[in-house]
């Protein structure tokens, strides 16, 4: 009897693939690629059955004879000829209770169930057969890998030496095979580091597949927010940064017996530091720890010499496996800027107005069309220096591609959306080649199958930090010889290829052999902080493989001292530093998180910190798309970029929780990369957990009913299941549509509509992220280099740039993609008095990054009130004798007309900063503290209207500051230098000793104090009040502490007597030398 499958398919699908029960394991999960393949197999089975039945109907047969069995039919396609219940892979599954009850409810006959189970079983066996065929081919290919010839040599070297160096050329198989050799030889607790997260995941999956451990946990990976590691794990792939963080809890890394550092030629900051740490560790664990260094283009002599004082490490050279590559040089004539300069580190300085010339790239494309017929497969990979250059060339190539219909132009860059990046891995239509324009990310990070041609511009952009100007400069330089060889090798991975170099052979010979290590071109604040945390108290003496500039380390130490992360003598971390080292963010962002806890603004600060710690959430194309710009208008904030990020995240959360609109569609419409918003969510949770563990945020458990707890438990189980299936499910390459890079957004929309319920790895990722979101959401003050002041000559006109100045670098501008760049008028609406010189609403810009590309740009900018903010955050405040002139960090000067107003402001600022410091210290130490008074004083301070003038100081203006002044009150506060500005008005020298009536808020007593006396009283009074409230000291100790805190060393400039007295006693001493004016309030 023929079965009408249309009647039962929906119920069968639910029962076997999507059954909502913890008791029954789904045989094949709905939404996976395996599910999609099964239904294709099912349809093919029905066709074979139909054809077989048609043949049998034409033959006479015994009416009592049973029709063709399913097994007989499937035997023709290579499946078992006989079905046995005991051979079934689904025999042991729990099919007898809830699932069968569900099918019985919907009147699904037993014979239909058995037939469907048999088809499933045949499909699983078919997959197993395919897998065994692949495995057989795999074992053959493993033996043919160049690394296999050195297997015994590698194992012998590792067993008998603490350090082994493997220099394996591209394609030799070192990354996948060496860990397996060690595992099969009996080594356990193997750790293999990779520079990038994507490499950790892909290598772990590949090694698990080759070792038949796909469904086990012996091979695992661990990256930020995600890990598959269990107690049974024997081999772990993880990033260099994560291994460094493990040192804080396991200083000797006792969890590992073998550590493999892969791709060490890339010389990342964490990689170089890890080398130094492991060198010290090998000395302590020489008997039970093995270190293996692996790379394709390693500087063998450098690494061998670095470890030579331990024992001479064996060096194993393994040849690569590349197909022949034809190399052609096509030098660009007539461009002097491309001359290699031996005296400038083989770099060139690019003209501010010079743009990349697309003509040579177009010429290569035409040459390929002329030489190679379109029937020959083979894609083209072009290496350019940046997104601007890529876009310029792509626009020209697109016109040619539209004319010939033989090319598909795609881009690969970190600022593009994940969907756009994924397109480069898909397959071009028949008779069409992909032309992929990429930065150096395609050198080693990703492998694009099918590339036969490579065009190398010879250029790369590197981020370099200038410690003097506090600037991150994206500099275009020549690549190294090692990088050029890596690029060339991309043409010979899958077959014979051609590499076109757009420079001469003479220029190539002048290239540096290797790239400049990252440790010599980036800021080192986070690294130095971590060194102190690990007990390395003298970073200047640390044994790096190649030491950074001493000025860079000293600059980092100075920054940490200014941020109160390091003690003044640079010997140890402060409580603030101890906390900052546990936060995986930049120092400034970490300080902001701590202050957010103090001010009880955790929610908004967690979002801000997370958003500032990831890549730009808006896609590059969204800034050119007018529809995206219009849709995004309501998200922009005229307070600055961090507030725009907060608005975007909150709106997205509202869309997710409301559910009336697709969040993916909402993001595409506004040019937002949704994956970045999921990253913010994960980072917020990570930060929150760290702060909760430190008792900086109160833990609040959800009060759920028993029903809600069961639902939540089910969601968590579903999340784990989706993650496991997503790890197993491999993304399948698709046939691309004839749409270039600039049609990707439209393509994404159509794909979303046509594949809304279809299975794909993207949908998996979306399901996992969405479910995790539902489970979790259903029920620093900046340092002085981060300030900018508007140029006094600005007169804003539409289409022109606002000019700004910093202390270290003048003439900078807002980044064109920033929020304030769209509304610069808010920066120019200062209200002045009648004289036109004073205002109560001067503004400054605080920023997170100064990035110099074609121009110096400010990134992630916030506007703040000038006077109030700068007085609270400046490292140094210098005042005149009458306090009317205040200079902040020898950069900006404020002038206040009324000296009494100025004096009160200085007093209030000192009190708030002292209170802030004490509250933060108590917060970090886990002590009780009183923040209500701090909040009240801050609120009143910012509400106080003060009319003042503001100007940027030039070099000549600094002569007015007495740098070496050591007055009697120089230790009043670390940041405050009273009377350090030279006075130009006669009689001002005595003004600092004018006593006025003062009522202390703390003790409610009235005094006649000079400002220094007032500051000393406030400091002592505040300390006593805190101690009295919380009982930290005995009464006698409090009095002693209070008296000692008021005394200061002082050398009289008149009689040269050395004193150790309170300010009042010193004041009386000075009165004996000259008259003091006493002014009653």
N, C-alpha and C positions, 0 to 999 in steps of 0.2 A: 504494500500500500504506500502510495506516494505521500510524503509529508508536506503539508502547506506551511512552510517555515515562517511566512509572513505573519501568521496568527500567533506564533510563540516567540519570535525573535526578541521582542522587547523584554518579556519576562525572563527569558534565558540570559539575556545580557545582564539584567539586574542581578539575577541569582548567582551567576558564576563570575561576573566581572566587577560588580559594584554593589555587593550585598552589605547593608549597613549593620553588621554584627561583629562584635569582637570575638565571638566563638568560631566564626567561619572565616578562613583565610581566602581571599579572592585569588583564583587561579591565575588570572591575567587581569591586571588593573585597568579600569576604564581610563581612557585619555592618554595611554602610553603608545609609543610606536609599535610595541608588541601587539597591543589590541588592534591597531589599524592593520597590521600585517595579518593577524588572524582572520579578520573578516575578508581580506583579499583571498586568503587560503580557502576560507569557507565558500566563497563564491566560485572559486575554481573547482572545488570539490563538487558543487552542485552541477556545474557544466559537464564535468567528466561523467557524473552519474547520469545526466540526461542523455549524453551521447551514447553511453553504454546501453541504456534502456532502449534507445531507438534502434540500435543494432539487433538487440535480442528480440524486439517485436517482429522483425522481419524473418525470424527463424521459428520453426515449429518446436514446441517443447511440451513436455508433460505438464498438464495443468496442476498436478500436485507438486511439481518441482519448485523449490524456493528460488526466488529471484537472486540476482547477483548480490553477493555480500559486499559491504562497504570495504572490507579488508581486501577483497579481490580487486576492486577498482583501484584502490590506492596503491596496490602493489606495482601498478604500471608506472607510478611516479616515484618508485624507489622507497616505498614504505613497507613495514612488516606485512607478510601475507596472511597472518593469523592474529586475531585480537585475543589477548589473554587478560583477564581481569587482574591477574597477579603481576603482569608486566606494566600495568598502567601507572603513569606517574601521578595520577590523581587518586589512586586507590586509598591512600592514607589520609586524604583530606576529609574534614568533617562535613560530609555531604548528606548525612542521614537524618539530621534533625531540623534545624531552623530553615535550611535552604530547601529541603524537600517539602517542608510544610508550606513554604512560600509558593512553590510550584504547584502544589496540590490545590491551594486556594484559587489559583487561576486556571485550573483544569488542564494542566499540561500533562499529557499522557506519559506513562512510564517509558514506552518505547521511544518517544521523542527525547526524553532525558538521557536514556542510554545511548542513543545515536549521537546526540550532541556531545556527551562525555567522550565518546569514542573519537569523534572528530577532533576534540581538544587534545586528547591523548596523542593522536597521530600528528597533530601540529607540533606538539612539544617534542615528540621524537624526531620529527623532521628538522626542527631547530637544533636538536642535539646532534643529529647527523651532519648538518651544515657546520656546526661548531667544531666537530671532530675533524672535518675536512680542512677547515681553516687552521685548526691547531696543528695538523700535520704539516701544512704549508709553513706555519709559523716556526715550528721546530727546525725545518730545513733552512729557513731564512736566518734563524738565530745562529746556526752553525756556519753560515756563509758570511756573517758579520766579521769585519776585521778584528774586533775586540776579542772574538772567540779564540783566535790563535794565541792570545796572550793570557788566557784564563789562568793557567797554572802559574805563570810568572807573577800575576797580580796577587793570587792567593798566597804564594810563598812570601812575597814582599810584605803583605799586610801582617802575616803571622809573625814575622821576624823583625819588624821595624815599627816604631811608634808613629812615624809619618811616612806616607807614600804619595808620590806625585804621578798622576796619569795625564799625559798630554795627548789627548785623542782628537784627531781632526774631525771635521763635520761629517756626520753620517756613519761614524765607526760603531755606534751603539753603546757608548760608555754609560750614558745616563740611565738606560733601562737594564743593561746586562750586569754591570758591576754590582749593584745591590743584590741581584738574584744570585750571583756567584757566592757572595758572602753568606746569604741566607741558606743556600744549599750546602755550604761548607760547615754549617753549625753555628755561625755567628747569630746572635740575637740582640735585641735592643739596638737596632740600627737606626740612625737618624741621618736623613739626607736633606740638606738645605738647598733652596732654590731662590733666586733673586725676586721672582714674581709669583703671585698667588695662582695664576692660570697654569703655570708650569707644575706647581705642586699637585694640583688636581689631575691634570692630564697624565702626568707620570705615574701617580698612584694608581689611576685606573688602568693604565697600560701594563704596569708590572703586575697588578692583581689579575688581569686577564691572562697574561703569559704564565702566571704561576697557578692558574685555575683557582683563584681565590676571590672571584668577583662577588660571591655571596657570603664571604667570610669577613673577618676583621683583622687578619694577620698583617695585611698591607693597608695602611691608612694615611690620611693626610690631615693637616691642621693648619687652617688659615684664620684670619680675623673673622669672627662671628660663626665659624663653621669648623667642625672636626668630626672625623669618623673613628677616632681612636677609642679603643676599649682595653680592658685588662689583657686581652689575648693578642694585642698588637705586637708584632715583632719588628716591623719596619715602618717608620714614620717619615713622610715627606712634609716639610714645613718651611716657612720663610725664614730668612736670616734674622729679621727683627724679632720674630717670636722666640727663636732660640736664645737670643740675647735677654729677652724678658724672663725666660725661665731661670736665668742665672740668679735672679733676685730671690727665688724660693729654693733653688738647688745650686749653690755656688760651685760645686764640683761636678755638676751634671752627672750624678751617679745613676740616673735613669738610662744612660746610654753607655754602650761598650764600644761602638763604632760610630764615628761622626764623619760624614761625607760632605765636603763643601764643593758644590758643583758650580760651574760657570764663574769661577773666581777671577777670570780675566776681566770681567766687567767692572771690578774694583769699586763697588758701591761702598758707601759710608759704613753701613752695618757689616759688610763683608770684611773690610779692612780691620775694623775694631774687633770683630769676632776672631780674626786670625791672631791678633795680639793676646786676646783672652785665652784662646786655646793653646797658644804656645806656653803660657804660664801654667795652664792646667795640665798639659802633658808632662811637665816637670814634676807635678805632684802625683799624677796617675800614670806614670810611664809603663807600669806593668800590666794594667788592665784597660787602658784606653787607646784606641787606634784612630788616627786621623788620616783621611784620604782627601787629597786636593785634586780636583778634576777641572779641565777646561780644554777648549779647542785651540785658542790662540794665546796660550800662557807664556809669560816671560819666565822661562824655566830658570835661568841663572838667578834672577831676583828672588824667587821663592825658595830655591835650593839653598842659597846663601843665608836667607832669613832663618831657616831651621837648622843650619849647619852646626850651631853650638850645642844642639841636643844630640844629634847623630846625623851623619850624612844620609839624607833621605834618598831611597832608590827612585829613579826616574824611568817611567815606562812610556815610550813613544808608540802611539798607535796610528797608522795611516787611516785616512778617511775613505769613504766610498762614494765618490761623486762621478757622475758621467762626464765625458769630455766637454769642456767649456771653451768656446772660441772667444778670445779677448780682442776687442777693438777699441782703440783710442780715437776720440773725436774732439780734439782740443778746440776751445772757443777762442778765436783770435780777436784782438782789439779790445780786450778788457783788462786794463791795468790793475784793477782792484782784485783780480784773481791771481795775481802774482804771489807765489809762496815766498814768504819772508822768513829766512832762517833765524833772524834775530828776534822775532816776535812769536816764538813757539809755533811756527808753521801756520800762523793764522793770518787772516786778512781783515781789514776794517772796511765794512760795507758802507757805501755812500748812503746818506739819509734818504735820498730821492731815488736811488737805483732800485729797479725792480727786476725780477727774474725774467729772462727772455724765453718765451715759449717756443720760439722758432726751432732751436736744436732738438727739442723733444718731439715736435711735430715731424721734423725731418726723419727721425728714427722710426716713427710709426709708419710713415710712407715707405721707408726702406724695407720694413718687414713685409708690408703688403706687396711690394714688388718682387721680393726674393722668395717668399714662402707662400704657397697656395693656401687658400682659406680652408681647404679640406684637411690640412695638417693642424692638429690641435696644438695649443701652446699659448699661454697667457703672458702678458707683459707686466713687469713690476718696476715702477720708477721710484727712486729714492730722492726725495727733496728735503729741504731743511725745515720747513714749517707749514702751517695751515695756510698762510697767506700765499706762499709760493705755490702750494698745491692747487689752491683755488684758481690762481692766475693761469697756470698751465692747463688745468682741467677745462676751463671755459673755452680755450682755443681748440683743444682736442675734441671737445663735444661737438663743435661745428663740423669738424672733419668727419667724426663718427656718424653724425646725422646724415651727412652727404653720402658716405660709402656704405652704411648699414653693416659694417664689418667689425665695429668696436663697441664695447660697453665700458663707459668711463666710471670708475668707482674710486672712493677715497678711503683711507685708513688712518685715523688720527684719534687720539685719546679724548678730544673734545666732542667728537661725534657721538650720536646716540648708539646704544648697543645694537639696535636693529640695523642701523646703517653700517656698523662695523662688521656684523655677521654676514652681510651680503657678499663680501669679498671671498668668503669660503664656499659660496654656492657655484653652480656650474653655468657657464654661458650657453645660450642656445646654439644649435648646430650652425656651423659656418661663421660664428662670431667669437671674437677673442675678448677677454677681459683686459682692460688696461687699468692697473691699480696704482694709484699715486699714494705713497706712504712716506712717513718719516722713518727714523732708524728703529722704530718699534718692530719693523719686519725683518731686522737683521737676525735677531736671536729669539725674541719673545714669542713670535708666532710663525708657523709654517703654513704657507698657502700652496696646496697641491696644484699641479698643472702649470706652474710657472716655467717658461722656457726661455724667456728673454728678460734681461735686467738692464735698466738704464741707471747709471750711477752719476749723480751730479757732483759727487765729491764733497758735498757740504753737509753740515749738521749744526744744529743750534744747541748750545749747552748753557745751562743755568749756572751763573757764577755770582758768588756773593762778595760784595765789596765791603769789608769791615769798616772802612773809613767813612764812606758815604751811606752805609746801611742800606745798600741797594742790591736787589736781585736783578742781574743783567742777563738777558737772553742774547748770547753772543753767537754770531754765525762764524764758524771756523771750518778749516779743512778737516776731513776725517783722518784717522790714523791708517797706517798700512793694514793693521789687523782688521779694522772695520771694513776697509775696502775689499779685503779678501772674503770677509763674511758676506758682504753684499754680492760679490761675484758668485759665491758658492750657492746662492739661492737659484741660480739658473741651471744647476746640474743635479738637483735632488731627485727628479723623476725621469730624467732623460737628457740627451745631449742638448746643450743650450748655448746662448750667445750673451756676452756681457759687453755693453757699450759704455765706455767711460768718457764723460764729457770734460776731460782734461788730458793733458799730454803725459807721456811716460816719464818725461823729465820732471814734471810736477809731482807725479806719484813717488818718484825716488826721493823727493825732498820732504815727503810727509814724515811725521813722527811715527816711530814703530808701533807705539801703543797710545791709547787715549790717556788724558790727564786724569788721575784718580779723583773720585768725587770728594774725598776728604780734603783736597787742596782747592776746592772751588765752591764749597757750600758753608753756611753758618754752622757753628759747632756747639751752640748752647745746649741742645738736648743731649748731645754726646758727652759733653763735659759733666752735665748733671748726672748722667748715668754712671760715669766713671767715679764720681764721688760716692754715689750710692753703693757701688761695688767695692768700696774701700780703697780706691786708687786716688789718694789724696793729693797727688802731684801730677796733674795731666801733662805738664811740660816735660816730664821724664819718662812717660809711657813709651814702651818699645813698639812703635808702629812699624809696619813693613816699609812705609814711606811716610815720614813725619809731615804733618801739615805745617803751615807757616806759624811761627811762634806768636806773631801778632794776632792771628785768628783765634788761637787758644786764649790769649790774654784778653782779647775783646769779649770772648764768650764768658770768661770769668768775671769781668767787670759788669757785664750785663746781668749775670746771675746775682751778683752782690747788690746791684741797683734794684733788682726785683725781690730782694730779701729772701732769695733761695739759698744763698751762700753767706756764711759769716763774714764779717768785715776783714778778718785776717785770712780769708780764703782757705781755711783749714778743714771745715766740715759743713755739712748741710744744716740749714735751719729747719724748724718744724714745717715751714712753708715748702722748703725744698724737698723734704722727706715725702710730703704729700704730692708735690708736682711730679716726682719721678714715677709715681704709680699711674699717672694719667697719660695715656698714649696720644698726646697732642703737643703742639708747640707751647712754649713757656707762657706766652701772653694769653693764649686761650685757656691754659690750665689755671692761671691766676684768675681769670674771669670766672671760671667755674667755682673756685673757692670763695670769691667775693659774692657770687650769686647765692651760695649757701648761707653766707653771713647775713645778707640782706633779704633772705627768704623769698628769692625770686628764681627758684630752682627750675620751674617749668620753662620759662622763656630763655633762661641762660643755657639749659641743656640743649634746647633747639638751636640757639645761636652758635654754641660751641661745636655742635655736630655739623652744622651747615658750613662753618668756616674750616672744617677739617677734611672736607671732601672736595672733589672737582666741582666745577661750575654746574649748577643744576639746570641752567638754561642751555639748550643746544646752540651750536655755532650758527646754524642756519636760521634759528628763530630771530636773530637780530637783523636779518635781512628780509624776513618775510613780514609784509605789512599786516597781514591778517593776525599773525602771532603777536605782533607789537600792539595791535588794537585790543586783542583779547586779554593781554597782560596788563593793560593800563591800570585796572583797579587794584592790582597787586603791588604796584610801585609805591614806595614811601619817600616823601621828601625829607625824612630824617636820615636816610642813607641805606646802603646795601644790606646790612644785617637785618633791618626792619622789613625790607622787601623779602628777604629769605624767610623771616618769621611769618609774614603774611601768606606767602606761598604755601608753606608747610601747613599752616592752620586751615587754609581753604581746602587744601588737598585732603586733610584729615576729615573735614566736614563732609566732603564728597564721599569719601570712603565709608564713613559711618552712616550717612544718609541712605546711600545705596540707590538713589533714584537716577543717577547718571554714572556711566562707566568712567572710572578714574583714569583709565588709559586714554580714552577719548578726550577727557578734560585736559590731560597733560599735553597730548599732541596738539590740541587747539591752541595752547599757550606756549608751545615750544619748550616744554619742561620734560626732562628726562626722568621718568617715573622711578627708574632703578635707583637714581640718586636719592630720591625721597625715602625709599625703603632703607637705603644706607643710613640716612639721618635717623630713622626710627631705631635701627639697630645700635647706632652709636649712642643715641640718647639712653637707651637701656643699659648699654655697657658703662657709660659714665655714671649713670644713676646707681648701678650696683657697686661700683668702686667707691662712690661717695657714701653709700649706705654701709658698706663694710668698714669705712673709717668713722662711722657714726656722725657724719656731717649732714646726712639727710635721715629723717625718721622713717623707719619702715612702717608701712601701713598695709596690713593684710586685708584682702577683700572679704567682706562678710557675705558668703554665698549660702544659699539653701542647698539641701541635699540634691535636689534636681539640677540646680545650676552647677554644682560640683561634678555631677555625672556628665553633664553636657561638656563642661570644660575639660574633663578627663578624656572624653571622646575626641574632642578637637585636638588635644595634645597628641593623642595616639595617631590621629589622622595626619597631623603635621609630621610626625616622625616617619610615618609610612610614605608620605609624599616625598620627603627628603631622600629616603632610601631608594625609592623608585626613580627619582630624578637623577641620582648618582649613577644608577645602572643604565638609564635610558640615554642613548647616544643621539646627538643631533644629526639628522640626515640632511645631506646636501640636496638642494632644490635646483630646478632649472629656473634661471633668472628670467624676468621679463625684460624687454628692451627699454629699460628706463635707466637713465644715468644717475649720477650722484645727487643731482638737484631735484629728483623726483621721488626721493626715498620716503618723504613724509606722506605723500599721496599714496605711494605703494603700501605703506604701513596701514593706512586707513582701509584700503581695499582688502588687504590680507586679513585685517581684523574682522571685516564684515563676512568675508568668504570662509574664514577658518575660525569663526568665533567659538564653535564647540568642537573643533577638530583637534586631534592629538598633535602635540609638538612639544619640544623641550622648552620653548618660550612660554607656552601655556602652563607647563609644569612649574617653571620659575614663578610665573604670576600666581598660580594657585598656592604655592608654598609661601610666598611673600604676603599674599592676601590673608591666608589663614593665620600666619604668625601675627600679622597686624591686628586681626580680630581678637585673638587670644589676649594680646597685651592691652588692647584699648577698649574692649567692649564695656565692661562695668568700670681780662685783667686790666685791670687798669694798664694802659699802654705805656711803654717807655718813651723817652724823649724823642727818639728818632721817628716815632709814629705820629708826629703832629705836623700840620701844614697850616700856613697862614696865607690869606689871599694877597696877591700883589696889589699895592696901593694904586697902581696905574690902570687897574682893570676897569673897563667900561664895556660891559657885555653887549654883544650884538649876536643875533642869530647866525649860527654857522661858524663862529669863532671859538677859540679855546680860552677858558679861564686859566690864568697863570697863577701858580701857587709856589710857595717857597718852604723849604724845610731848613733845619739847622745845618744839615750836612750837605744838602743838595738843593740849590735854588732852581727856579723855572721848571716846575713839573706841572702836569695837567691831569685832569680826571680821565679815567679809562672810559672810552666811548660806550662800553657796554654797561656802565654803572648806572644806578638809579638817579643820582644827582646830575649825571650828564644829560639826562632828558629834561631836567628842570633846574638849570643853573641859576635861575632868577632868585631862588630862595637863599642863595649865598650872597646876594648883592642888595638885600633889602634892609641894610643897617640904618637905624634912625639916629640922626645926629642932633645935637643941641643947636642953638642959634649961632654959635661961633663956628659950627661945622667941624669941630675937632674932637668932641667928646660924644660918646654914645653909651647906652646901657645894654645894648644887645650885640656887641661884637661877637663874631663866631670864629671858631677854629675847626679844622677837619682832622679827625683821627682816622687812621687807616691801618689795615692789616698787612699790606705788602706794597712795596715800591718796586714795580716791575719795569725794567727798561728794555724796550724792543727797538722800534724805530724812534720812539720818544719815551721819556720817563713818565710812566703812568702810575696813578694811585689806584689801588684795588681794594674793594670792600671798605668803603669810606662811610664815616658817620660824622654829622655836624653836631657840635656841642657849643654851649656858652663859653666864651674865651676865659674871662677872669676867674670865675668860680671853679671851673674844671682844672685849669692849669695850676692854680694855687694848691689844689689838692693832690696833684699827681707829679709835680715837678720834683726832680732829684735835688735841685739846689734853688733856693730863693735868696736873692741879694736885695737888701733895702738901703735906701738913703737914711740919713740920720733922722729926718722928719717923717719917714715911712711913706712919703707921697710917691716915691719912685720905687717900683718893684720890678726886678729883672728875674725872669724864669729861665733857668738853665742857660744863661748867657745867650739867649736867642730872642726872646720877646720881652719888651719893656711895657709895663703899665704905668700910667701916671694918673694919680687921684688928687684932685684939687684940695680936698679937706684932709688935713693930716690926722685929725681925730677919727674920721671914718676909716682912713687907711690903717691906723693903729688898731682899731677894733677888728678890722678884717683879718689882720695878721694874727691877732690873739685868737680869734675864732677858728682860723685855719689850723693853728698849732694845736688847739684843743681837740678839734675833730680828728686830725691825723693821729694824735696820741690815742684817742679813744678808739679809733678804727684799728690801730695796731694792737692795742690791748685786747679788743674783742676778737680779732682774728686769731691771735695767739692762744687765747683761752678756748676758742672754738676748735682749733687744731689739736690742742692738748686734752680735749674732752672735758674741760672744766665748764662750770656754769658761767654765764656772762649776761650782762644787761645790755641789750641792743636797742631798747626803746628810746633811751636818751640819745644814742647815736642817730637814730632815724629822725628824731625831733630836731636835733641840731642841724643835720644835713638839710632837712626840708626848709627850715628857717633861713639857712645860709643861702640856698639857691633862690629863695623868694625875695631876698634882700636886693633892692635895685641900687646899683652903684653906677654913677656916670664917670667914665674914664676914657682916656685915649690909649691907643695901642700902636706899637710900631715894631718892625723887625730890626734887630740890631745888626749893624755892619761891623766889619773888623775894627774899624777905627773907634767905634763906640765902646768897645770892650776895655779901652784904656781907662775908662772911668771906674772900673771895678778893681778894688784892692784885693787881689787874689790871696795875698799872704797875710791878710788881717787876722789877728788873734786877739780879739777883744775879750772883755771879761765875761761876756755872755755867748761866746762862740760855741759852747757845748749845750746851749739851751735846747736845741733840737738839731738832729743831724743834718736836716735839710735847710736850716735857717741861718743866714749870715747877716746879722744886724749891722747897720752902718757901714757896710762894705762898699757902698757906692760913694765915690768922692763927691763931696758937696761943692757946688758952685755959688752957694748963697752964704754970706758971712753970718756966723752965729748959729748955724745949723748943727755944729758939733755937739752942743750941749742939749739939743732937743731930745736925744734918746734918754736923758736922765730926768726928763720932766715927769713928775708924779701926778696922777689924776685919780679921781675917786673910782673905785672898782668894787662891785658887788659879786661875790663868787656864787654861782648857781649851786655848787656842791655843798658848801658849808653854810651858805646864807649869811656870810659875814661881810662887812664893808672894810675896805682897805684904801690907803693912798699908796699906789704902786706905780713904779715905772713899768714899761712894757716887759723888760726882762724879768723883773720881780713877779709880774703877773703870770708870765709863762711858767716860771719855776713853781709858783703856788698852785697853778692849775695842774701841773704834772704831779706834784706831791699829793695834792688833794684827791686827784683821780685815783692814784695808787691806793691811798688810804681808804677811800670809799669802796673800792673793789674788794680790798682785803677784809674790811669790816663786814661787808655784806655776805661774803662767802666763807669767812673764818679761815683764811689761808695761813695767817700768821698769828702768833700770840701777840697780846697787846703791847708788851714791851718791845718785841721784835719789830712791830709796825712803827712804833715811835722812832726806834733807832734807824730803821730803813728810811723813814721819811726825812730824818735829819741828814743822814748821809747823802740822800739823793739831791738835797738842796746845795751841798757844798761842791765847789769847783776850784780847780787850781788856777791861780791868777798871778801874773808878774806885773807889778806896777811899772808903767812906762816912765813915771816921773822919778820915783825914789828907788826903782829897781828891786823892790822887796818881793820875795816869793810868798804868796799867801795860799791857804786852803780854807776858804770861808764860804758862807752863803752869799748870794748876791747882795742882800741888805748890808751885810758886814763889809763887803767890798765897796758898796756904795758909800758907806760912812767913811771908809778910808779915802775914797776919792774926794769926798767933801772937805777933808782936811787939806787938800791941795787947791781946791777952787770952789767957788760958790755954786750952789745948785738952785735952780728956779723951781719953786713949788707952786703948782697951779691947782687950785681947788675946783672940783667939778660942780 
